[in-house]
Structure formats: structure tokens, C-alpha cells
């Protein structure tokens, strides 16, 4: 629709539906053909508005009808909901808000009944916020003058001011009520016994609104300053609550409540700014409307809701994994030798696991029971490795990646980039030491145990047919690579579960709860329960990782087989043990055959994919959780490759110490 049609179509006495359609057409005309970038669009939009105001100035009768139609369309719809609900989380809980946004995406929108619903149709894109901010002050002065032209202008201004005042009071009451529950209050207040600043919001808001209604500019300014001070203190308390979450663990429900409180405080502050200085309205109003546009689109987005509320939880899970991962990075020869020793112990224990796995397989149980026994076998071994102080190589990458991501800041500085590449080399070398210790000990120990059982006890744990199938199943020519990558995903998931369990344990304060449980203390004694609480606080992440990994390695293939998906797991240490057990049965002559060396190549690929996939997934999550979006990944990869070309041995063996 052209400008002439829009000006002629301004009819104050038209039905609400026709006036609404006219306003949408007006918005579309202003936003049409706005260029290829935000700057060009904002400039084009300003030109169109200036042209519209000029046309209306030359036609006084049309201008009066245009202004009256605009006021009738906006003023007869309650602005209260626009100011208090638009762009705000509407539900009191995370799950309710999530369901509301999902259904809003799936169901058709009803006809708008107030300004809050009309707002989305007038500004249908989030980019409209930048275009609104780009409108010149001169144009805003013209728009406000247009709305102030005519007989009903005074009532229109008073109605909007009253709606803004009611919105400020309502937001103050909502924030005050939201900070009352102990789960929020204790985090915002910390150890202090003083009342929260947010509890004084309703009184400060009421005093400000009364001052605005009285028309005394000096008192309005004074009460506005007082209200802004209370809002600022409340925002500081909200930020302190996030610090408490970092210290004591994260709950998605609490994060959602804090985000809702922060959004309401910011809206109350923006409205206070509008009412406190009416003379600055042309400068303040565009930023307020732009903020509304951004908020309304962000709070229609399911993805934004998940991102806002899960980012902090993801970061806390990642940080707890990073704390664990620091123990798996070696930086000198002494630490390298220590890692080799720990990995060797893990390889020896996994040799026993290999034969237990063959024994379970020989029972030919149904998939479910076989999966349960395999899960118990793996979980028991991994827990034994943990308590013995040993190491399983493939569990480390998902833990060490977050520790590495914590250092991915300021990499534009060459010195920081060098230190980061050095840390990458330390990490890769640590993984190499773990794999060497696991594989090069598991293979001979498995062979030795098999030889002892065969020679001394007359037992043959693996028959010839099973041994041949085992070698073929590890071969690089089969689906080994895919199964190894899938196992890497399971390794990463176990690390995520470990971080989540550690965070949940800290958030619920289960360590002190167990240590001071009255019945348990009465039965076992206070010292025993103190040790138990401390032990679980220290070891819960490791226990969760080991038990969950064991059950995933044992049960996931059985579950997938139930659905007809023949997906198996390939773990580098267990595969090397299975190859050694097959050599015991088939004899050393098998070493000269092609299938054996294809299996050896397969084990190398399994190790690379177990480590690579779990590390890549963990690093990606860690980078996103820490919001390191500005990382120049290509520059990082280039620096690592250059160091590998110049010093390849550094990624496998430690430097000689001076």
C-alpha cells in the first residue's frame, strides 16, 4: 500500500479491526525496501518517516485524522499489559514457560486484543530493534508532536502515563514477592541477616508514582532517583545470587527465577527513566521501544529460553569437570612417568575384565541379562580402577577438554597462544601416556593370565571360533571406526553425567546432610558419618562417571539390539585385551597373518576415535558454556599444526629436563 492510500485510509471512526489492519500496513510501509544492512535500513526508515511527517504537515485535515486514528488504535487498547508482560517470562516456573513457548510456536495466533499482542505484529522481526534505535531524534520529535496534535492528545498522554505508573508498581510487587521464597532469598542475601533491597521496591515505586501524578517536577526527580537506587541495589543482589550458584551448585528452576527477577527489575528501571524526565522522551523512548522489541522476540524463542537457563548449569558442569581434568594433564617427566604407572595399573585390571567378559559371553544369556552382567563387570572394574588410584585412558579426554577450554581466552596475544599450544601438547602427551600404559600392559597381562589358565588349570577361556571372530570384529576393514566413534560419545556422556551429579550433590548439600543425619549418626557414629559425607563429596563425580560408563558400555548395545540396531562398543584397552586372549587360543602363529595386523590397525583407530570424539564433544560444550564465541578456531588449529610439524615428539614424550 502506498503512502497516499495510508494517509487517506486514516479513519478514527473505523472499526477496531480496520484500524488494526491500517496500523499493520503503516508499519509495513515504513519497514519496506530498507536496504541490505542495518545501517542502510535505519537510514531508509528515517527518510520514509521524515517524508510521512512532511506530507502530513502539508495536509492539516489529513494530519488531524491521522493523529486521531493513531491515538484511537493505540489508546483504546490497554498499555498496561504491553509494559508489564511484553518480553517478560510469563510463567512462574521454567517448565511452564517452556510449554507456553512451544505451544505458541505450534498454534495459530489469535486476533490481538491489547497492545502487547499488537506489538508483535507491528514489529515482527528482532532486527526492528536496531532500526528503531537508528531513527533520528528529529523524527521522534515529529512523531511525538503528531500524537500530541488534536483534542484527545492530553487524555492520551495521561492514559499512557497512568499505565506506565501502574506497571512500575506491579513490577515492584512481583519482584518483592519473587524474592520471598527461601530458595531465592538465601542466595540473594548470602550470610547477611539484613532485609533485601527488593523488599523496599513497592514503597519506593508507590512514592514515585504519586509524585508523578502530583505534577511536581522536583519531587518527581527526587523520588525517581530513590527508586532507581533501590532497583540498582536489587540488581546487585541478583548478581550476588549467581555467584552463590557458582559456589554451591546450579538449579535450572532457581536460574529461571533469577532471570525473571532481573528482567522485571530492568523493565521497572526503564519505565522509571521514561516517567522521571518527560523532557528527554525523544532520546529515551527509542531505546525503550528497541528493548521491548528485543525482549518480546527473545521471550518467544524456545531456544533462547533453553540457552539462558542451561548456560549457567552447563558452565558449572564443565567447571567441575575441568577441576577433575587438571589431574590428568602431565607437564614434566615425573608426572609423565606417574601417568604411565597409573595407566599400567588400569591396564592390568582391565585384563581381568576381558576374561570376565568372555565368560559372560559363553553363557549365551538373553541380551538383557547379558547386558546387565556386562554392565556390572565394566562398572566394578572402573570403580576398582578409581579406588586403586589407577587410570583408564579413554575416560580422560572429556575431563581434560574443559580444563583446556578455560585457557582459550586472549589468544590474540602470541605469548598466550604459545602457552595454550604448550598446554595442548601436554594434554595430548598425557593421553598418549595413558593409552601406552593401558594397552602395552593390558595385552601382555591378558596373554599371561590366559596362558596360566590354559597351561596350569586346563581352562580355555576363548574357543578357536570365538577367537577368530574377535580378531575379525576388531579389524579396520569392518565397522570398527563407527563403533569406536560411538563409544567416544558414550565416554563423553559419562563425563557430562559426572559433572551434573557433582553439581547436584553440591546444590543439595548432600555431603553435610549425610554427615549430620541423626539416625545414621546414631547407628554408625559421628566420625564414621563425617568420613562418609566427605568421601562422597570428593568421589561422587568419579563414581558417577565410572558406574554410568560401565552401564552404558554394557547395556546400550543390548538395548539397541532390541530395536534391531546391531551397534556395538569398541574400547581401545578392552579390544587390546580381547586380541591378546585370541592369541592365547590361536597361538603366536596368528601374528604372521594379515587379520592380526588389520586388528592391530583397528586398535590404533579405536584409540584415536575414542579419545578424539569424546575430546571434541567435551571441548565444544566447554567453549559454548564459557561463551568463548570470539575464539579464532582456524588460528588455534594452525598454531597447533605448526607446533606438531616442528616438534612432533613433544606430543608423545616429555622434554628432557635441565
N, C-alpha and C positions, 0 to 999 in steps of 0.2 A: 504494500500500500504506500502511495506517495504522500509527501508532506501536505499537499493541498487537501487530500482526502482526510488525513488525520485532523487537520485544523477544522475542516467543515464537519467532521463526524463528532466533534466535542459537543455533547448534548447533556446538560446537567439533569434534565428530566427523564432521561432514558432509563430503562430497567437496569438493575444491578448487573445482570448477565452481559448486557450490551456494553455497559461502561467497563466491565472487566475485560471483555474482548478488545475494546478500544485501547485500554492501557497496555495489554499484551502487544497489540500492533504497534503502539508508540515505542515500546521497549525494543521490539524487533527492528524498527526503522532506525533507531539511534545506534543499534549494535551492528547493522548490516554493512557489508563491504568495508570492514575495518582494517584491512591490510594484512600483511603476513606475519607480523610480530607484535608483541605487546605495546611497544613504543609507538608504532605506526597506528595501531588500533586506538590507543588512547588519544593520539593527536587527531585522528579522523573523527572520533566520538566528540571531542571538544568542538571541532569545526561544525559538526551537524547540530549540536546544541546551540552554538552561537547563531547559526543560521535560523534555527527554530525560534529563538528569542527575538531575533531581528524581524522575522516575518510577523510575529505576534505584536511587536511594538508598532508596526505599521498598520495593524488592523485592531483598533481598540475594542470593538464589539466582539470580534473573534477571541481576543485575548481574555476578555472577561468571562466568556463562555468556556474557554479552555481551562482557565484557572478554577472556575466553579466546578467543572466536570472532574478535574483532578482532585479537588478537595472532597467532592462527594464520593469519589471512588476510594479515596484513602481514609477520609474522616469517618465514614459511616461503617467502617469495619474497625473493631476494637484493636487498638495498637498494643494493648497490654500483653496479649499472647505473643505478638511479634517481639516485644522487648524481653520477655521473660522466658520464652520457650524456644524461639528460633535459634538454631545452632547449639542447643543445650541437650545433654543427655536427659531423656525424659523419664526413664525408669529408675527406680531406686537401687536396682541390682544389675550386675553385669549380664547375667543370663537373660533377664527380661529385656534389656536394651538390645542384646544380640538378636533375640527372636523378633523384636519390633522392627529392626532394620532389615532383617531377612524378608519378612512379610511385606515390608514397604517396597522392596525390590520386585517381589513376585506379583503383588496385587495391583490393579489399576488405581490411579489416584482419584479420589472423589473431587467434586467441584469445590473450589476454595470457599470457605465461609468466613475467614478472617484474614488479617494482614499477614499472619505468619505463613499461611498456606499460599496466599497470593505472592509472597516474596519469592518463593522458589520458582514460580512461573515467570516472573519479571526478570529474574537473574538466574537463568537455567544452567550457567557454567561457572565453575570455580574461578576461571580466569577473569570473570567480570569484576572481581575484587581489585585486580591491578588496574583495569581500565577505569574503574570508579575513582581510584586514588589519583589517576592521571588527569582527571577533569580539572580545569583551571579554577582558581578562586573566583575569577571574574564570572565564569559560568555559574558557579554555585550561588554567587550573589544574585545573579539574574533569576535562577530557579526559585530561591527563597523570596525574592521580590514578587515573582509571579504568583506564588502561593499566598502571599500577603496582599494580593490585589483583589478588591471586591468587598462586599458587605459581610460575608461569612468568614473573613480571614481571622478576625480576633477570636471567635469561638473555636476555629480550627486549631489555632496556636495553643489556646488554653486547654483544649481537649488532649492534644499531644503531650503537653507538659504534665497534665494530671496523670496520664497513662504512664509516663516515664517515672513520676514520683511513686505511683503505686508499685511499679516494677521494682524500683530500688528497695522499697520496704519489704516486698515479698521475697526478693532475693536475700535480703539480710536475715529474715526469719528462717528461710530454708537453710542457709549456711549455719546459722546458730543451732538449728535442730540437728543438722547432719553431723556436727562436731560433738554432740552429746554422748553417743554410744561409746562405751569404753574402748572398743577395738580401734576407734579413730582418735578418741580423746587422749588416751595414754601415749599414742605415738606423736601427736602434735605437741603435747605438753612435756614429754620426757619425764625427768625426775622431779620437775618443779611442782609445787603444790598450788601455785598461783592460778587463778582462772584464765581461760583462754581469751585472747583479744576478740575472737569471733563472737563471744557471748555478749559483747557490748555493741554489736552491729545494729540490732533492732532499734535501740535507743538513739544511737547516732544517726541512723537513717531517718527516723521519725523527726528528729530535731531539724535535720537538713530540709526535709520536705515541707515542714511547717514554715521554715524561713523562706523557702522559695515561694510559697503561697502568699506570704505576707508582703512580698514585693520589696523588702529592704535589702538592697544590694550588699551593703556592708555585712549584715548578719548572714546573708546567703553565702558570701565568700568565707566567712569565719566557720560556719557550720560545714561548708563543703570541705575546707581544709581538715577539720576534725574527722569527718567521715573518711576522707582519703587516707588519713593516718591510721585509722582502725583497719581499713581494708589492707593497707600495706603490711601492718603487723600480722594480720591473719594470713596473708600470703607467705610471710616469712615462716610462720608456724607450720604451714602446709609443706614448705620445702624441708623443714626440720623433720617432718614425718617421713619423707622419702629417705632421709639419712638414717632414721631409725629402722626402716625396712632394709636398707643395705646392711645394717649391723645385725639385725635379728631375723632376717628371712622375709620372704615376699609372699603375699597373698593376693591373688587376682581380684578378689572382692574388695579388699582394702584399697588396692591401687585404683579401682574404678571409683570408689567413693572419694578418694583424694582428687582424682581428675575432675569429678563433678563439682566438688567444692571449689577447686581452683578456677574452673570455667565460670562458675557463678560469681566469684569474687571479682574476676576480671570484667565481667559484664556490668556488675554494680559500679565498678570504678569508671568504666566508660560512660555510663549514664550519668554519674555524678559530674564528670567533666563537661558533659553536654549542658546540664542544667545550671552548673555553677557560673558559667561565663557565656551568657547568650550572645554577647557581642562578638565572640570568637567562633560562632556557629559555622560560618563559611569555611573556616580552616579545620575545625574539629569534625564536622559532620561527615565529610567524605571518608575519613579514616574509620569512623564508627560503622558506616554502611559497608565499607570494604571488609571490616572484621566480621560483620554479620554474614556477609556472603561466604567468606571462608568457613566460618563456623557451621553454617547451615549445610554446606556440601560435605564438610568433614564428618558431621554427625548424621549424615545419610549413608555414609560409607561403612560397610561391614569390615572391609579390610583395614580402614583407619581405626575402627574400634579395637580390632584384634591387635593391630600394631601398637597402639597406645598402651594397652593393658598388659600385653605379653612381653613388651620390650624389656621392662624392668625385671620381670621374672626370668626371662631368658638371660639377661645380663648377670643376674645373681647366680643362676645355674652355671653359667660359663665361668664366672669368677671363682666359684667353689671348685670347678674342675681345674681351673688354672692353678689354684693353690696346690692341688694334688699333683698336677702335671709338672710343677717345678722340681719335684723329687726325681723325675725320670729323665732329666737333662744333665748330661755329663759335660764338664768343661775342662778337665785335665786328665792326666794318665791315671792318677789314683782313683778318681771317680769312674773312669772307663773300666779299669780292672775290677772295681767293685760291682759295676753293672754286669760285667761278664760273669762274675761269680754268682750273682743273684739269678741271672738268666740261666746259668748252668743248673742251679738247683731246681728252677722251674721246669727245665727240660727233663731232668731225671724223674720228677713226679709225674709229668705227662707221659712218660714211658709206661708207667703202671696203668695210667688211664687208657692207653692204647689197647692193652690186653683185656682190661675190663670191658671196653667197647666191643672187642671181638667176641668175648664170652656172652655178652648180651645178644649180639647178632646171631650167635649159634643157637640160641633158644627158640628162634623163629616165632617170636611173640607177635600178636596183632600190633599194628602201627601205634596205637595209643599207648599200650603198656610198654612197648619197646622205646617209644619216645620219652615216657616218664622215667624209665630206668637210665636211659642215656642222659637225660637232664640231670638226674641226681648224681650220676657219675661225674659229669663235667663240673657241676656246681660244687660238689665236695672237693674235687681237685683244685679248683680255682680258689676256694676258701682256704684250703690247706696251704696253697702257694702264698696267699696273703699272710696267714699267721706265721708261716715259717720265714717270712721276710724275703721270699724269692720273687721272681718277675716272670710274667708272660709277655712276650714282645708285642703281640698284636693288640693288647689292651692299652698300650701307652699312647699311640698317636692321638686318639680322641681326647686324652687328658692333656697332652703337651701342646696341641694346637691352640687352645685358649690362652695358655701362657705365652705363646708366640704372638698371638693377636694383640695382647696387652702392650706389646712394644712397637706396634705398627702406627706410630704417631711421629710427626715431624721428620718423615723420611726424605723430604726435600733437602735436608742437610746431609752432605756427603759423609760426615763423620757418623751421624746416626744411622745412615744407610749401611755403612761398613760394619757397625756394631750389630745391626739387625742381621746382615748376611752371615756374620760370625755366629750369631745365635742359631740361625738356620743350620749351619754346618754342625754345631754342637748337637742339635736335635737329631739330624739325620744320622750322625755318628752314634748317638745313643741308641737309635732304633737298630742300626747295624749291629752294635754290640749285643743287643738283646736277641736279635734273630740268630746271630752266630752262636751265642751261648745256648739258646733253646735247641736249635736244630743240630748243632755239632755235638751236643751231649745227649739229646733225646735219641738220635739214631743209634749210637753205639750202646747206650744203656738198654734200649729196646732189644737190640740184637743179642746182647749179653743175657738178658732175662729170658728171652726165647730159647737161647741155646741151653741155658741151665734147666729150664722146664723140659726141654726135649731130651737132653742127654741124661740128666740125673733122675728126673721123675717120669720120663717116658710120655710126657704130655705134648701134644702138638696143637698149640692154640689156634693155628690157622691151617686149614687143609689146602691142598695144592690148587684146587679150582678157585677157592676164595682168594688165594694169594695172587693168582693171575688176574682175576677181576679187579683186585685192589690196585695193582700196578696200572692196569688199563684205565681205571677210573681217575687216576691222578695225572695221566698223560696230557701233555699240552695239546694233543690233537682232538681231545674231547671237549666237553663243556666246562672244563676246569676253570677257565678265565671268568666265565659268567658266574659260576658258583662261588669263586673266590671274591669277586666284587660284591655279591650278595652277602657273603659273610662279613665283608667290611662294613656294610650297612648295619648289620646286627651288632658289630663291635661298637659302632658309633652310638647306636640306640642305648646300649648298656651304659655308656658314659653319660648320656643325657639323663637316663633314669637315676644314675648315681648322684648327679648334681641336683636333680629335683628332690630326691629323698633327703639329701643333706640339708637343702633349703627348708623342706617341710619339717624336718626334725628340729631345726633351729627355730623356725617360726612358732611351732607348737611348744617349744621349750621342754621337749620330752626328756632331755638329759637330766635337768633338775627335778622334773616331775617323777621320774623313776627313782632318782636318788633319795627323794623325800616321801615316797609313797608309804603311808602309815602301815598298812598291812604287810607289805614286803619288808619294810624295816623291822617290824615286829618279828617276822619269821626268820629273816636272814641276817639281821643285824645292820646297824647304820654304816659300818665301814665297808661291808660287802656291797651294799646298795650304792654307796658313793663310788666305789670302783666300777660297778656295773654301769652306772649312769655316765661316768667319764669314758669308759671303754666304748659304749655305744655312740657317744658324741664324736669320738675320734674315728671309729671304724665303720659307721653306718654307710658312708659313701662307698667304701671298698666292698663291704658285704653286699650292698645292693647291686653294684656293678658285677661282682663275681657270680652271685646267685642268678641274677637276671640273664647274664650272658650264658651261663650254663643251661638254663631252661630254654633260652632261645635257640642255642645250637642243637639241643636235643629234641625239642618239641616242635619248632617251626616246620622242619621238613615233614614230620608226621602229620601236622595239621594241613599243610599244603597238599600232601599226598591224598588226604581225604577228599579234597576238591579236584583231584586229578591233575595236580601240578607236580611233575617229578623234579622238584628243586631240592638240591642237597647243599650241605655246607662243606667248605674246604678251608681248614685251618692249617697254616703252614707247619706248626710244630706237630700237631696230630697227624698230618699227612706224612711227615718225615718218619714218625714212629710207625705208621702203617706200612710204609715202604720197607723199613728195617725188618718188621715182623714177616713180611713176604719173602725177604731174602733168607731168613732163617728156614722157612719151609722149602723154598726152591733151590737153595744153595747159592754159593758165590758165583757159580757159573752164569747166573742170570745177569751179573754185572756186565758181561760182554755182549748183551743183547740190546737191540735198539729200543724195545719197550721200556727197559730200565732207564735209559738216558732220556727218553721222552718224559718219563715220570719225574726224573731229577729236574729237567727243564720246567716241568709243570709246577714243581715245588717252588722253584725260584719265582715263577709268575704268581703263584698263590701268595707268597710272602710280599711281593711288590704290591699286589692289589689289596690284600688285607690291610696293609699299612697305608697305602695311597688313598684308597676310598674313604676309610674311616678318618684319616687326617684331613682330607679335602672337605668332607662334610662338616667336621668339627671346626675347621678354620673359617669356613663360610658362615656358619652360625655365630661364631665368636666375633667376626668382623661386623656382622649386621647388628648383633646385640650391643656392641660398643659404639655403634653409629659411626664407624670409620669409613664413611662413604667417599671421602676425598682421597682415598688411597690410590696411588697410581700403580695399578697392578702390573701393567706392562713394564714399567721401570723397575719394579721389585723383581719380577721374573728375570729381566735382563741382567740385573746385578748378580742374581744367584747363579745364572748360567755362566756369566763371565768368571765368577769365582770357581765354579766347577771345572772350567776349561783350564784355568791357571793352576789350581791346586786340587786336583781330583781326589788325592789321597786324604785330604783334610776331612772329607765327608765320610770316610771309612775308619780312619785311625787317628788318634790324637797326636798333636805336635810333640816333638822332643822338648822336654823342659830344660831351661837353662840351669 
